[in-house]
């Protein structure tokens, strides 16, 4: 006969052991309903309290803010050889602000030292006077020292992260400017030649890229048996002699876009990207048709030297003066070393009664645009890029400035761009 005493089972939610499956199922359903009822009562109670005191809601939302991998991002230490700068994960904007703060501190320290020297000279001059003037100067010195003590000293803490994810192209390191001078001086009017790999069938995708990049021309790369199969180096020389500034080679794998090789003419560097999640514009729900207007360019979240170099490459592929009448914008958003490319058409309209106002990065409503909303219509194509290699010249034989390796993603909180 079984004992009347119940024991807590470590393998189920029942307070006793039983082989009856129906009893276990019924008891589990009752427990789940009880837990859901408790959570619902707690949620309603919290809502009633927050309606009486809105500050409780703000405190709860600030406390329950999720921490993403991007917020846990780690950075490398400052220093080392400049030749390996592209492999360092350092925040250029943060270093710039830190150097500016250090310079201001040095200026304040120098001013304080000069002020002390001036006070010493005045004290020596006052010592030639009578005792009354000596006592007055002592009182003045004490009051000046008291004022210096009351002044707050700058703290030696790390600078806070930026609130915006925009890319500041003016913060490029000096060694990148000297190493890639043509990338940091974009041409007044870019001219792009687009082609495919040998034996490729991506003629439709190549034609779509001509609508994405202004002033671009697509030429089919012949694979005829009697035709000459030109190499990328020969095509680059041909394009450079005819005034082209960039060469794009669309790579194919299983009749789908697999890579994008971008050559900055006339002599490099050459960037190798892999392509994933290619979607044509006609397959997007509610898509629009692009026009021939020059689009605006948004480069987002490129923070390291490698990211700034990549951002400057894309900047040289778009005209510096967009045509605002077309209301088209191309966005290159970098997140966790993946570059998401999107193209939209925007329109500004009045805010509907059911919509909320535009909120800034600090979570507060942006002043001046409370009654304005922006509508977006995606034009396509959309795809995702990942940088794999940077060649010094054209193709691998010229040497590599940077190359992706499998061990680089071992630490999930460290990113290259």
Secondary structure, DSSP 8 states (H G I E B T S, - for coil): ---SS----SSSSSSS----HHHHHHHHHHHHHHHHHHHHHHHHHHHHHHHH-HHHHHHHHHHT----TTTT-----S-S-GGGGGG----HHHHHHHHHHHHHHHHHHHHHHHHHHHHHHHHHHHTTS-HHHHHHHHHHHHHHHHHHHHS-----------S--B--GGG--HHHHHH-TTTTS--SS--EEEEE-TT---HHHHHHHHHHSTTEEE------TTS----HHHHHHHHHHTT--EEEEEEEETTEEEEEEEEETTT--EEEEEEEEEE-GGGSTT-----SS--EEEEES--SHHHHHHHHHHHTTS-SS--GGG-EEEEEEEETTEEEEEEEEEEEEE--TTS---B-TTSSB-TT-TTEEEEEEE-S-EEEEEEEEEESSSSGGG-EEEE--GGGGSSTT----
